[in-house]
Amino acid sequence: ALAAALSLAPAGLGAFTGNDRLFLGTEALIRGRYELAAQTFAAILAADPENPYARTRLALALAGGGDVRAARAELEKALAARADDLFALWSLGSLDLLAGQPEAAKARFAAMGQADPGNLRGRLGLALCDLQAGRTAEGLAGLAQVQQAESADVLVRVLCGLVYWSLDAPANARLELEAALELEPRNTAALELLGLGYRRQ
């Protein structure tokens, strides 16, 4: 049934309820079907313009499809509606990092800490900003603090592993990736990177 739903053309979206559309859009996003995900979340927003989940996931679908400018616009709308939207702040900060703008990203991640003190994604983001800006000692110290928190957030674990991998510290990367796989055994990003780590070691 899921396979049939995911193969539907956009014209068939009208037959779905709001919850069905959220499910369809989320599954399409997870599977990398960004065009279908964007169309689905746009349809949800047409009926419910104040839906924050649909807006931020529409942004992810747009970014995944390569339209970063439109993704940023949707995330800014989410922040205009709610300045402490942690998902929007994290996503914008991540886009800033990918664009090579660590200082802009730092403001986003700092805002996460103000909205939710101790937020590990925000703390990790700040460490990534320091590393990208060449403040290596500060970045490593921040990364170590995040690692010591032993987060149950799979994304935090995978990103810590990726950073340690990029810093040529495969043993540290392995610890983080193995912890991620304890939480989510089928996480393909963690599996692939861990395999590369085993190979390097």
Secondary structure, DSSP 8 states (H G I E B T S, - for coil): -HHHHHT--GGGGGGS-HHHHHHHHHHHHHTT-HHHHHHHHHHHHHH-TT-HHHHHHHHHHHHHTT-HHHHHHHHHHHHHH-TT-HHHHHHHHHHHHHTT-HHHHHHHHHHHHHHSTT-HHHHHHHHHHHHHTT-HHHHHHHHHHHHHT----HHHHHHHHHHHHHTT-HHHHHHHHHHHHHH-TT-HHHHHHHHHHHHH-
